[in-house]
């Protein structure tokens, strides 16, 4: 079995890519949300979180959690 060697450069590169991947949606939101609020108006913009809460919060079957037994309506797995 081959042993995996992780160098400092590889770790730094992957860390930087991870941080960029986390920061990009934040930056896009900071730029676009004022336009969305202006376009929808404040009354309609306040309804967006309510509409998002009505979606099913259980994990989707395609993300690898479909074989977990469900212990509650919130989709928490049972402790076995």
PyMOL Python script that loads the backbone (N, CA, C, O; Angstrom):
from pymol import cmd

cmd.read_pdbstr("""\
ATOM      1  N   UNK A   1       0.853  -1.175   0.000  1.00  0.00           N
ATOM      2  CA  UNK A   1       0.000   0.000   0.000  1.00  0.00           C
ATOM      3  C   UNK A   1       0.899   1.238   0.000  1.00  0.00           C
ATOM      4  O   UNK A   1       1.811   1.356   0.818  1.00  0.00           O
ATOM      5  N   UNK A   2       0.631   2.149  -0.921  1.00  0.00           N
ATOM      6  CA  UNK A   2       1.434   3.359  -1.042  1.00  0.00           C
ATOM      7  C   UNK A   2       1.088   4.331   0.076  1.00  0.00           C
ATOM      8  O   UNK A   2      -0.073   4.490   0.452  1.00  0.00           O
ATOM      9  N   UNK A   3       2.122   4.973   0.593  1.00  0.00           N
ATOM     10  CA  UNK A   3       1.907   5.933   1.663  1.00  0.00           C
ATOM     11  C   UNK A   3       1.732   7.320   1.059  1.00  0.00           C
ATOM     12  O   UNK A   3       2.478   7.710   0.160  1.00  0.00           O
ATOM     13  N   UNK A   4       0.757   8.056   1.548  1.00  0.00           N
ATOM     14  CA  UNK A   4       0.453   9.383   1.041  1.00  0.00           C
ATOM     15  C   UNK A   4       1.360  10.399   1.720  1.00  0.00           C
ATOM     16  O   UNK A   4       1.419  10.469   2.948  1.00  0.00           O
ATOM     17  N   UNK A   5       2.075  11.194   0.903  1.00  0.00           N
ATOM     18  CA  UNK A   5       2.946  12.228   1.441  1.00  0.00           C
ATOM     19  C   UNK A   5       2.345  13.586   1.097  1.00  0.00           C
ATOM     20  O   UNK A   5       2.096  13.890  -0.069  1.00  0.00           O
ATOM     21  N   UNK A   6       2.121  14.377   2.103  1.00  0.00           N
ATOM     22  CA  UNK A   6       1.551  15.712   1.918  1.00  0.00           C
ATOM     23  C   UNK A   6       2.632  16.732   2.206  1.00  0.00           C
ATOM     24  O   UNK A   6       3.168  16.800   3.312  1.00  0.00           O
ATOM     25  N   UNK A   7       2.944  17.527   1.187  1.00  0.00           N
ATOM     26  CA  UNK A   7       3.976  18.549   1.371  1.00  0.00           C
ATOM     27  C   UNK A   7       3.329  19.846   1.851  1.00  0.00           C
ATOM     28  O   UNK A   7       2.117  20.032   1.742  1.00  0.00           O
ATOM     29  N   UNK A   8       4.149  20.722   2.374  1.00  0.00           N
ATOM     30  CA  UNK A   8       3.654  22.014   2.848  1.00  0.00           C
ATOM     31  C   UNK A   8       3.072  22.855   1.730  1.00  0.00           C
ATOM     32  O   UNK A   8       2.084  23.562   1.930  1.00  0.00           O
ATOM     33  N   UNK A   9       3.683  22.783   0.541  1.00  0.00           N
ATOM     34  CA  UNK A   9       3.192  23.545  -0.604  1.00  0.00           C
ATOM     35  C   UNK A   9       1.815  23.075  -1.053  1.00  0.00           C
ATOM     36  O   UNK A   9       0.947  23.886  -1.377  1.00  0.00           O
ATOM     37  N   UNK A  10       1.623  21.764  -1.069  1.00  0.00           N
ATOM     38  CA  UNK A  10       0.329  21.207  -1.456  1.00  0.00           C
ATOM     39  C   UNK A  10      -0.749  21.598  -0.448  1.00  0.00           C
ATOM     40  O   UNK A  10      -1.868  21.943  -0.827  1.00  0.00           O
ATOM     41  N   UNK A  11      -0.409  21.541   0.813  1.00  0.00           N
ATOM     42  CA  UNK A  11      -1.357  21.920   1.860  1.00  0.00           C
ATOM     43  C   UNK A  11      -1.704  23.402   1.772  1.00  0.00           C
ATOM     44  O   UNK A  11      -2.868  23.772   1.923  1.00  0.00           O
ATOM     45  N   UNK A  12      -0.714  24.249   1.530  1.00  0.00           N
ATOM     46  CA  UNK A  12      -0.959  25.690   1.404  1.00  0.00           C
ATOM     47  C   UNK A  12      -1.829  25.985   0.182  1.00  0.00           C
ATOM     48  O   UNK A  12      -2.749  26.800   0.258  1.00  0.00           O
ATOM     49  N   UNK A  13      -1.541  25.322  -0.948  1.00  0.00           N
ATOM     50  CA  UNK A  13      -2.322  25.541  -2.173  1.00  0.00           C
ATOM     51  C   UNK A  13      -3.780  25.134  -1.964  1.00  0.00           C
ATOM     52  O   UNK A  13      -4.690  25.875  -2.334  1.00  0.00           O
ATOM     53  N   UNK A  14      -4.002  23.971  -1.379  1.00  0.00           N
ATOM     54  CA  UNK A  14      -5.365  23.500  -1.167  1.00  0.00           C
ATOM     55  C   UNK A  14      -6.101  24.354  -0.141  1.00  0.00           C
ATOM     56  O   UNK A  14      -7.309  24.559  -0.259  1.00  0.00           O
ATOM     57  N   UNK A  15      -5.390  24.850   0.857  1.00  0.00           N
ATOM     58  CA  UNK A  15      -6.003  25.744   1.828  1.00  0.00           C
ATOM     59  C   UNK A  15      -6.442  27.040   1.171  1.00  0.00           C
ATOM     60  O   UNK A  15      -7.536  27.540   1.431  1.00  0.00           O
ATOM     61  N   UNK A  16      -5.572  27.586   0.307  1.00  0.00           N
ATOM     62  CA  UNK A  16      -5.910  28.810  -0.408  1.00  0.00           C
ATOM     63  C   UNK A  16      -7.116  28.601  -1.323  1.00  0.00           C
ATOM     64  O   UNK A  16      -8.009  29.448  -1.367  1.00  0.00           O
ATOM     65  N   UNK A  17      -7.155  27.488  -2.049  1.00  0.00           N
ATOM     66  CA  UNK A  17      -8.298  27.195  -2.911  1.00  0.00           C
ATOM     67  C   UNK A  17      -9.585  27.047  -2.100  1.00  0.00           C
ATOM     68  O   UNK A  17     -10.652  27.483  -2.533  1.00  0.00           O
ATOM     69  N   UNK A  18      -9.481  26.437  -0.937  1.00  0.00           N
ATOM     70  CA  UNK A  18     -10.642  26.277  -0.071  1.00  0.00           C
ATOM     71  C   UNK A  18     -11.149  27.623   0.421  1.00  0.00           C
ATOM     72  O   UNK A  18     -12.356  27.866   0.435  1.00  0.00           O
ATOM     73  N   UNK A  19     -10.240  28.494   0.822  1.00  0.00           N
ATOM     74  CA  UNK A  19     -10.635  29.824   1.290  1.00  0.00           C
ATOM     75  C   UNK A  19     -11.267  30.643   0.168  1.00  0.00           C
ATOM     76  O   UNK A  19     -12.242  31.360   0.394  1.00  0.00           O
ATOM     77  N   UNK A  20     -10.713  30.537  -1.040  1.00  0.00           N
ATOM     78  CA  UNK A  20     -11.295  31.239  -2.182  1.00  0.00           C
ATOM     79  C   UNK A  20     -12.705  30.708  -2.454  1.00  0.00           C
ATOM     80  O   UNK A  20     -13.623  31.482  -2.727  1.00  0.00           O
ATOM     81  N   UNK A  21     -12.867  29.406  -2.380  1.00  0.00           N
ATOM     82  CA  UNK A  21     -14.172  28.799  -2.603  1.00  0.00           C
ATOM     83  C   UNK A  21     -15.201  29.209  -1.560  1.00  0.00           C
ATOM     84  O   UNK A  21     -16.396  29.252  -1.856  1.00  0.00           O
ATOM     85  N   UNK A  22     -14.762  29.506  -0.362  1.00  0.00           N
ATOM     86  CA  UNK A  22     -15.666  29.971   0.686  1.00  0.00           C
ATOM     87  C   UNK A  22     -15.966  31.457   0.549  1.00  0.00           C
ATOM     88  O   UNK A  22     -17.078  31.894   0.848  1.00  0.00           O
ATOM     89  N   UNK A  23     -14.984  32.241   0.099  1.00  0.00           N
ATOM     90  CA  UNK A  23     -15.129  33.696   0.035  1.00  0.00           C
ATOM     91  C   UNK A  23     -15.901  34.169  -1.195  1.00  0.00           C
ATOM     92  O   UNK A  23     -16.551  35.213  -1.146  1.00  0.00           O
ATOM     93  N   UNK A  24     -15.842  33.429  -2.282  1.00  0.00           N
ATOM     94  CA  UNK A  24     -16.495  33.887  -3.510  1.00  0.00           C
ATOM     95  C   UNK A  24     -18.007  34.045  -3.367  1.00  0.00           C
ATOM     96  O   UNK A  24     -18.531  35.080  -3.779  1.00  0.00           O
ATOM     97  N   UNK A  25     -18.737  33.081  -2.809  1.00  0.00           N
ATOM     98  CA  UNK A  25     -20.181  33.293  -2.640  1.00  0.00           C
ATOM     99  C   UNK A  25     -20.496  34.487  -1.735  1.00  0.00           C
ATOM    100  O   UNK A  25     -21.481  35.192  -1.953  1.00  0.00           O
ATOM    101  N   UNK A  26     -19.661  34.709  -0.727  1.00  0.00           N
ATOM    102  CA  UNK A  26     -19.848  35.856   0.150  1.00  0.00           C
ATOM    103  C   UNK A  26     -19.674  37.154  -0.622  1.00  0.00           C
ATOM    104  O   UNK A  26     -20.476  38.077  -0.481  1.00  0.00           O
ATOM    105  N   UNK A  27     -18.629  37.227  -1.436  1.00  0.00           N
ATOM    106  CA  UNK A  27     -18.381  38.433  -2.224  1.00  0.00           C
ATOM    107  C   UNK A  27     -19.501  38.683  -3.234  1.00  0.00           C
ATOM    108  O   UNK A  27     -19.930  39.821  -3.424  1.00  0.00           O
ATOM    109  N   UNK A  28     -19.969  37.618  -3.878  1.00  0.00           N
ATOM    110  CA  UNK A  28     -21.070  37.769  -4.834  1.00  0.00           C
ATOM    111  C   UNK A  28     -22.332  38.254  -4.121  1.00  0.00           C
ATOM    112  O   UNK A  28     -23.058  39.097  -4.649  1.00  0.00           O
ATOM    113  N   UNK A  29     -22.592  37.731  -2.943  1.00  0.00           N
ATOM    114  CA  UNK A  29     -23.764  38.172  -2.176  1.00  0.00           C
ATOM    115  C   UNK A  29     -23.667  39.621  -1.747  1.00  0.00           C
ATOM    116  O   UNK A  29     -24.650  40.360  -1.817  1.00  0.00           O
ATOM    117  N   UNK A  30     -22.492  40.033  -1.305  1.00  0.00           N
ATOM    118  CA  UNK A  30     -22.310  41.423  -0.871  1.00  0.00           C
ATOM    119  C   UNK A  30     -22.560  42.371  -2.037  1.00  0.00           C
ATOM    120  O   UNK A  30     -23.123  43.449  -1.849  1.00  0.00           O
ATOM    121  N   UNK A  31     -22.150  41.981  -3.232  1.00  0.00           N
ATOM    122  CA  UNK A  31     -22.332  42.833  -4.397  1.00  0.00           C
ATOM    123  C   UNK A  31     -23.773  42.802  -4.902  1.00  0.00           C
ATOM    124  O   UNK A  31     -24.313  43.844  -5.275  1.00  0.00           O
ATOM    125  N   UNK A  32     -24.404  41.632  -4.922  1.00  0.00           N
ATOM    126  CA  UNK A  32     -25.707  41.500  -5.588  1.00  0.00           C
ATOM    127  C   UNK A  32     -26.914  41.750  -4.696  1.00  0.00           C
ATOM    128  O   UNK A  32     -27.964  42.148  -5.201  1.00  0.00           O
ATOM    129  N   UNK A  33     -26.808  41.533  -3.399  1.00  0.00           N
ATOM    130  CA  UNK A  33     -27.986  41.674  -2.530  1.00  0.00           C
ATOM    131  C   UNK A  33     -28.574  43.083  -2.557  1.00  0.00           C
ATOM    132  O   UNK A  33     -29.799  43.203  -2.565  1.00  0.00           O
ATOM    133  N   UNK A  34     -27.787  44.152  -2.571  1.00  0.00           N
ATOM    134  CA  UNK A  34     -28.423  45.474  -2.682  1.00  0.00           C
ATOM    135  C   UNK A  34     -29.266  45.631  -3.959  1.00  0.00           C
ATOM    136  O   UNK A  34     -30.323  46.261  -3.923  1.00  0.00           O
ATOM    137  N   UNK A  35     -28.813  45.069  -5.071  1.00  0.00           N
ATOM    138  CA  UNK A  35     -29.595  45.130  -6.309  1.00  0.00           C
ATOM    139  C   UNK A  35     -30.880  44.309  -6.194  1.00  0.00           C
ATOM    140  O   UNK A  35     -31.927  44.707  -6.705  1.00  0.00           O
ATOM    141  N   UNK A  36     -30.792  43.174  -5.527  1.00  0.00           N
ATOM    142  CA  UNK A  36     -31.981  42.332  -5.341  1.00  0.00           C
ATOM    143  C   UNK A  36     -32.997  43.042  -4.455  1.00  0.00           C
ATOM    144  O   UNK A  36     -34.194  43.025  -4.742  1.00  0.00           O
ATOM    145  N   UNK A  37     -32.524  43.665  -3.383  1.00  0.00           N
ATOM    146  CA  UNK A  37     -33.434  44.395  -2.487  1.00  0.00           C
ATOM    147  C   UNK A  37     -34.088  45.548  -3.236  1.00  0.00           C
ATOM    148  O   UNK A  37     -35.291  45.777  -3.109  1.00  0.00           O
ATOM    149  N   UNK A  38     -33.297  46.269  -4.013  1.00  0.00           N
ATOM    150  CA  UNK A  38     -33.841  47.384  -4.777  1.00  0.00           C
ATOM    151  C   UNK A  38     -34.855  46.898  -5.813  1.00  0.00           C
ATOM    152  O   UNK A  38     -35.884  47.541  -6.022  1.00  0.00           O
ATOM    153  N   UNK A  39     -34.572  45.778  -6.455  1.00  0.00           N
ATOM    154  CA  UNK A  39     -35.470  45.260  -7.484  1.00  0.00           C
ATOM    155  C   UNK A  39     -36.754  44.683  -6.913  1.00  0.00           C
ATOM    156  O   UNK A  39     -37.835  44.926  -7.450  1.00  0.00           O
ATOM    157  N   UNK A  40     -36.647  43.920  -5.831  1.00  0.00           N
ATOM    158  CA  UNK A  40     -37.833  43.296  -5.241  1.00  0.00           C
ATOM    159  C   UNK A  40     -38.596  44.250  -4.339  1.00  0.00           C
ATOM    160  O   UNK A  40     -39.819  44.158  -4.234  1.00  0.00           O
ATOM    161  N   UNK A  41     -37.898  45.153  -3.697  1.00  0.00           N
ATOM    162  CA  UNK A  41     -38.492  45.975  -2.655  1.00  0.00           C
ATOM    163  C   UNK A  41     -38.314  45.284  -1.316  1.00  0.00           C
ATOM    164  O   UNK A  41     -38.171  44.063  -1.254  1.00  0.00           O
ATOM    165  N   UNK A  42     -38.324  46.059  -0.253  1.00  0.00           N
ATOM    166  CA  UNK A  42     -38.037  45.497   1.067  1.00  0.00           C
ATOM    167  C   UNK A  42     -39.124  44.533   1.535  1.00  0.00           C
ATOM    168  O   UNK A  42     -38.825  43.570   2.240  1.00  0.00           O
ATOM    169  N   UNK A  43     -40.377  44.773   1.156  1.00  0.00           N
ATOM    170  CA  UNK A  43     -41.450  43.885   1.606  1.00  0.00           C
ATOM    171  C   UNK A  43     -41.294  42.488   1.011  1.00  0.00           C
ATOM    172  O   UNK A  43     -41.418  41.494   1.726  1.00  0.00           O
ATOM    173  N   UNK A  44     -41.024  42.405  -0.287  1.00  0.00           N
ATOM    174  CA  UNK A  44     -40.857  41.094  -0.917  1.00  0.00           C
ATOM    175  C   UNK A  44     -39.551  40.435  -0.497  1.00  0.00           C
ATOM    176  O   UNK A  44     -39.481  39.213  -0.372  1.00  0.00           O
ATOM    177  N   UNK A  45     -38.517  41.241  -0.278  1.00  0.00           N
ATOM    178  CA  UNK A  45     -37.235  40.670   0.125  1.00  0.00           C
ATOM    179  C   UNK A  45     -37.351  39.999   1.495  1.00  0.00           C
ATOM    180  O   UNK A  45     -36.688  38.993   1.746  1.00  0.00           O
ATOM    181  N   UNK A  46     -38.178  40.542   2.372  1.00  0.00           N
ATOM    182  CA  UNK A  46     -38.381  39.932   3.696  1.00  0.00           C
ATOM    183  C   UNK A  46     -39.070  38.588   3.612  1.00  0.00           C
ATOM    184  O   UNK A  46     -38.966  37.791   4.545  1.00  0.00           O
ATOM    185  N   UNK A  47     -39.774  38.308   2.521  1.00  0.00           N
ATOM    186  CA  UNK A  47     -40.463  37.027   2.370  1.00  0.00           C
ATOM    187  C   UNK A  47     -39.536  35.912   1.896  1.00  0.00           C
ATOM    188  O   UNK A  47     -39.884  34.738   2.027  1.00  0.00           O
ATOM    189  N   UNK A  48     -38.372  36.244   1.352  1.00  0.00           N
ATOM    190  CA  UNK A  48     -37.462  35.209   0.851  1.00  0.00           C
ATOM    191  C   UNK A  48     -37.069  34.177   1.909  1.00  0.00           C
ATOM    192  O   UNK A  48     -37.126  32.983   1.616  1.00  0.00           O
ATOM    193  N   UNK A  49     -36.673  34.570   3.124  1.00  0.00           N
ATOM    194  CA  UNK A  49     -36.323  33.542   4.113  1.00  0.00           C
ATOM    195  C   UNK A  49     -37.506  32.652   4.478  1.00  0.00           C
ATOM    196  O   UNK A  49     -37.320  31.468   4.759  1.00  0.00           O
ATOM    197  N   UNK A  50     -38.701  33.194   4.478  1.00  0.00           N
ATOM    198  CA  UNK A  50     -39.872  32.366   4.785  1.00  0.00           C
ATOM    199  C   UNK A  50     -40.101  31.335   3.690  1.00  0.00           C
ATOM    200  O   UNK A  50     -40.448  30.190   3.980  1.00  0.00           O
ATOM    201  N   UNK A  51     -39.913  31.727   2.447  1.00  0.00           N
ATOM    202  CA  UNK A  51     -40.079  30.793   1.341  1.00  0.00           C
ATOM    203  C   UNK A  51     -39.012  29.709   1.383  1.00  0.00           C
ATOM    204  O   UNK A  51     -39.290  28.560   1.038  1.00  0.00           O
ATOM    205  N   UNK A  52     -37.801  30.049   1.796  1.00  0.00           N
ATOM    206  CA  UNK A  52     -36.733  29.061   1.859  1.00  0.00           C
ATOM    207  C   UNK A  52     -36.942  28.082   2.999  1.00  0.00           C
ATOM    208  O   UNK A  52     -36.495  26.939   2.903  1.00  0.00           O
ATOM    209  N   UNK A  53     -37.601  28.484   4.068  1.00  0.00           N
ATOM    210  CA  UNK A  53     -37.839  27.598   5.196  1.00  0.00           C
ATOM    211  C   UNK A  53     -38.875  26.535   4.886  1.00  0.00           C
ATOM    212  O   UNK A  53     -38.923  25.508   5.563  1.00  0.00           O
ATOM    213  N   UNK A  54     -39.702  26.758   3.881  1.00  0.00           N
ATOM    214  CA  UNK A  54     -40.737  25.776   3.581  1.00  0.00           C
ATOM    215  C   UNK A  54     -40.188  24.563   2.859  1.00  0.00           C
ATOM    216  O   UNK A  54     -40.876  23.548   2.756  1.00  0.00           O
ATOM    217  N   UNK A  55     -38.945  24.644   2.349  1.00  0.00           N
ATOM    218  CA  UNK A  55     -38.351  23.495   1.679  1.00  0.00           C
ATOM    219  C   UNK A  55     -38.002  22.433   2.710  1.00  0.00           C
ATOM    220  O   UNK A  55     -37.758  22.739   3.877  1.00  0.00           O
ATOM    221  N   UNK A  56     -37.981  21.182   2.265  1.00  0.00           N
ATOM    222  CA  UNK A  56     -37.656  20.064   3.135  1.00  0.00           C
ATOM    223  C   UNK A  56     -36.200  20.154   3.566  1.00  0.00           C
ATOM    224  O   UNK A  56     -35.313  20.251   2.718  1.00  0.00           O
ATOM    225  N   UNK A  57     -35.940  20.126   4.858  1.00  0.00           N
ATOM    226  CA  UNK A  57     -34.576  20.283   5.355  1.00  0.00           C
ATOM    227  C   UNK A  57     -33.839  18.955   5.478  1.00  0.00           C
ATOM    228  O   UNK A  57     -32.675  18.935   5.878  1.00  0.00           O
ATOM    229  N   UNK A  58     -34.501  17.832   5.137  1.00  0.00           N
ATOM    230  CA  UNK A  58     -33.808  16.545   5.206  1.00  0.00           C
ATOM    231  C   UNK A  58     -32.806  16.423   4.069  1.00  0.00           C
ATOM    232  O   UNK A  58     -32.987  17.041   3.020  1.00  0.00           O
ATOM    233  N   UNK A  59     -31.757  15.639   4.258  1.00  0.00           N
ATOM    234  CA  UNK A  59     -30.761  15.498   3.195  1.00  0.00           C
ATOM    235  C   UNK A  59     -31.365  14.886   1.941  1.00  0.00           C
ATOM    236  O   UNK A  59     -32.247  14.031   2.016  1.00  0.00           O
ATOM    237  N   UNK A  60     -30.884  15.331   0.799  1.00  0.00           N
ATOM    238  CA  UNK A  60     -31.339  14.780  -0.472  1.00  0.00           C
ATOM    239  C   UNK A  60     -30.793  13.365  -0.631  1.00  0.00           C
ATOM    240  O   UNK A  60     -29.693  13.079  -0.160  1.00  0.00           O
ATOM    241  N   UNK A  61     -31.535  12.475  -1.283  1.00  0.00           N
ATOM    242  CA  UNK A  61     -31.061  11.095  -1.438  1.00  0.00           C
ATOM    243  C   UNK A  61     -29.764  10.984  -2.218  1.00  0.00           C
ATOM    244  O   UNK A  61     -29.061   9.981  -2.090  1.00  0.00           O
ATOM    245  N   UNK A  62     -29.429  11.973  -3.016  1.00  0.00           N
ATOM    246  CA  UNK A  62     -28.247  11.860  -3.866  1.00  0.00           C
ATOM    247  C   UNK A  62     -26.950  12.251  -3.164  1.00  0.00           C
ATOM    248  O   UNK A  62     -25.883  12.148  -3.768  1.00  0.00           O
ATOM    249  N   UNK A  63     -27.005  12.696  -1.910  1.00  0.00           N
ATOM    250  CA  UNK A  63     -25.764  13.154  -1.283  1.00  0.00           C
ATOM    251  C   UNK A  63     -25.127  12.127  -0.351  1.00  0.00           C
ATOM    252  O   UNK A  63     -24.281  12.486   0.468  1.00  0.00           O
ATOM    253  N   UNK A  64     -25.512  10.870  -0.460  1.00  0.00           N
ATOM    254  CA  UNK A  64     -24.857   9.829   0.309  1.00  0.00           C
ATOM    255  C   UNK A  64     -25.466   9.568   1.673  1.00  0.00           C
ATOM    256  O   UNK A  64     -24.985   8.697   2.399  1.00  0.00           O
ATOM    257  N   UNK A  65     -26.517  10.299   2.046  1.00  0.00           N
ATOM    258  CA  UNK A  65     -27.133  10.097   3.355  1.00  0.00           C
ATOM    259  C   UNK A  65     -28.423   9.283   3.267  1.00  0.00           C
ATOM    260  O   UNK A  65     -29.143   9.161   4.259  1.00  0.00           O
ATOM    261  N   UNK A  66     -28.721   8.732   2.107  1.00  0.00           N
ATOM    262  CA  UNK A  66     -30.009   8.068   1.940  1.00  0.00           C
ATOM    263  C   UNK A  66     -30.097   6.762   2.725  1.00  0.00           C
ATOM    264  O   UNK A  66     -31.197   6.275   2.983  1.00  0.00           O
ATOM    265  N   UNK A  67     -28.957   6.188   3.109  1.00  0.00           N
ATOM    266  CA  UNK A  67     -29.005   4.935   3.845  1.00  0.00           C
ATOM    267  C   UNK A  67     -29.069   5.143   5.353  1.00  0.00           C
ATOM    268  O   UNK A  67     -29.085   4.161   6.095  1.00  0.00           O
ATOM    269  N   UNK A  68     -29.105   6.372   5.827  1.00  0.00           N
ATOM    270  CA  UNK A  68     -29.201   6.628   7.259  1.00  0.00           C
ATOM    271  C   UNK A  68     -30.658   6.581   7.704  1.00  0.00           C
ATOM    272  O   UNK A  68     -31.512   7.190   7.059  1.00  0.00           O
ATOM    273  N   UNK A  69     -30.963   5.873   8.790  1.00  0.00           N
ATOM    274  CA  UNK A  69     -32.338   5.921   9.294  1.00  0.00           C
ATOM    275  C   UNK A  69     -32.631   7.300   9.864  1.00  0.00           C
ATOM    276  O   UNK A  69     -31.758   7.929  10.461  1.00  0.00           O
ATOM    277  N   UNK A  70     -33.839   7.760   9.682  1.00  0.00           N
ATOM    278  CA  UNK A  70     -34.221   9.097  10.132  1.00  0.00           C
ATOM    279  C   UNK A  70     -34.882   8.978  11.494  1.00  0.00           C
ATOM    280  O   UNK A  70     -35.826   8.208  11.672  1.00  0.00           O
ATOM    281  N   UNK A  71     -34.373   9.759  12.471  1.00  0.00           N
ATOM    282  CA  UNK A  71     -34.891   9.685  13.825  1.00  0.00           C
ATOM    283  C   UNK A  71     -35.809  10.833  14.177  1.00  0.00           C
ATOM    284  O   UNK A  71     -36.443  10.802  15.233  1.00  0.00           O
ATOM    285  N   UNK A  72     -35.904  11.836  13.338  1.00  0.00           N
ATOM    286  CA  UNK A  72     -36.783  12.955  13.621  1.00  0.00           C
ATOM    287  C   UNK A  72     -37.191  13.605  12.321  1.00  0.00           C
ATOM    288  O   UNK A  72     -36.697  13.241  11.253  1.00  0.00           O
ATOM    289  N   UNK A  73     -38.080  14.554  12.407  1.00  0.00           N
ATOM    290  CA  UNK A  73     -38.534  15.260  11.217  1.00  0.00           C
ATOM    291  C   UNK A  73     -37.455  16.147  10.636  1.00  0.00           C
ATOM    292  O   UNK A  73     -37.515  16.497   9.457  1.00  0.00           O
ATOM    293  N   UNK A  74     -36.464  16.520  11.439  1.00  0.00           N
ATOM    294  CA  UNK A  74     -35.391  17.382  10.948  1.00  0.00           C
ATOM    295  C   UNK A  74     -34.324  16.601  10.208  1.00  0.00           C
ATOM    296  O   UNK A  74     -33.376  17.208   9.709  1.00  0.00           O
ATOM    297  N   UNK A  75     -34.429  15.293  10.111  1.00  0.00           N
ATOM    298  CA  UNK A  75     -33.480  14.500   9.349  1.00  0.00           C
ATOM    299  C   UNK A  75     -32.230  14.108  10.119  1.00  0.00           C
ATOM    300  O   UNK A  75     -31.218  13.763   9.510  1.00  0.00           O
ATOM    301  N   UNK A  76     -32.278  14.153  11.445  1.00  0.00           N
ATOM    302  CA  UNK A  76     -31.112  13.758  12.221  1.00  0.00           C
ATOM    303  C   UNK A  76     -31.036  12.231  12.255  1.00  0.00           C
ATOM    304  O   UNK A  76     -32.051  11.573  12.485  1.00  0.00           O
ATOM    305  N   UNK A  77     -29.859  11.660  12.032  1.00  0.00           N
ATOM    306  CA  UNK A  77     -29.756  10.194  12.056  1.00  0.00           C
ATOM    307  C   UNK A  77     -29.874   9.666  13.473  1.00  0.00           C
ATOM    308  O   UNK A  77     -29.523  10.346  14.437  1.00  0.00           O
ATOM    309  N   UNK A  78     -30.370   8.450  13.584  1.00  0.00           N
ATOM    310  CA  UNK A  78     -30.438   7.788  14.875  1.00  0.00           C
ATOM    311  C   UNK A  78     -29.041   7.446  15.330  1.00  0.00           C
ATOM    312  O   UNK A  78     -28.165   7.147  14.519  1.00  0.00           O
ATOM    313  N   UNK A  79     -28.838   7.491  16.621  1.00  0.00           N
ATOM    314  CA  UNK A  79     -27.565   7.019  17.173  1.00  0.00           C
ATOM    315  C   UNK A  79     -27.679   5.511  17.359  1.00  0.00           C
ATOM    316  O   UNK A  79     -28.524   5.029  18.113  1.00  0.00           O
ATOM    317  N   UNK A  80     -26.836   4.788  16.677  1.00  0.00           N
ATOM    318  CA  UNK A  80     -26.899   3.316  16.713  1.00  0.00           C
ATOM    319  C   UNK A  80     -25.759   2.792  17.527  1.00  0.00           C
ATOM    320  O   UNK A  80     -25.622   1.579  17.687  1.00  0.00           O
TER     321      UNK A  80
END
""", "prot")
cmd.dss("prot")
cmd.show_as("cartoon", "prot")
cmd.util.cbc("prot")
cmd.orient("prot")
